[in-house]
Amino acid sequence: HKRNWTSGLTVDKFEDHQKKNEDVVDRMLKLTEEYNERVQEEEGKTSEQILVDNVGKIDPKRHLESSVSDLMSSNIIQCLGTMLDTVVF
């Protein structure tokens, strides 16, 4: 399915966008708590001990950064699309 140039101008329904934002913020809260626990556990350990302890575990910092980036980009796109809709249409 080929996308045309107007596909970037479409915006989600406000209710759907709000629900996605709430889900991402909830996930960010959990990741922040996990990251805080991990930092407290790492206190006083050597870098080798930290590497061994974290093998096979999810990196909450990386996932938190990704969630923040996704949330910001979706909100910017939604905001710009809404402003364009109000000015043009």
Rosetta blueprint (number, residue, H / E / L):
1 H L
2 K L
3 R L
4 N L
5 W H
6 T H
7 S H
8 G H
9 L H
10 T L
11 V L
12 D L
13 K L
14 F H
15 E H
16 D H
17 H H
18 Q H
19 K H
20 K H
21 N H
22 E H
23 D H
24 V H
25 V H
26 D H
27 R H
28 M H
29 L H
30 K H
31 L H
32 T H
33 E H
34 E H
35 Y H
36 N H
37 E H
38 R H
39 V H
40 Q H
41 E H
42 E H
43 E L
44 G L
45 K L
46 T L
47 S H
48 E H
49 Q H
50 I H
51 L H
52 V H
53 D H
54 N L
55 V L
56 G L
57 K L
58 I L
59 D L
60 P H
61 K H
62 R H
63 H H
64 L H
65 E H
66 S H
67 S H
68 V H
69 S H
70 D H
71 L H
72 M H
73 S H
74 S H
75 N H
76 I H
77 I H
78 Q H
79 C H
80 L H
81 G H
82 T H
83 M H
84 L H
85 D H
86 T H
87 V H
88 V H
89 F L
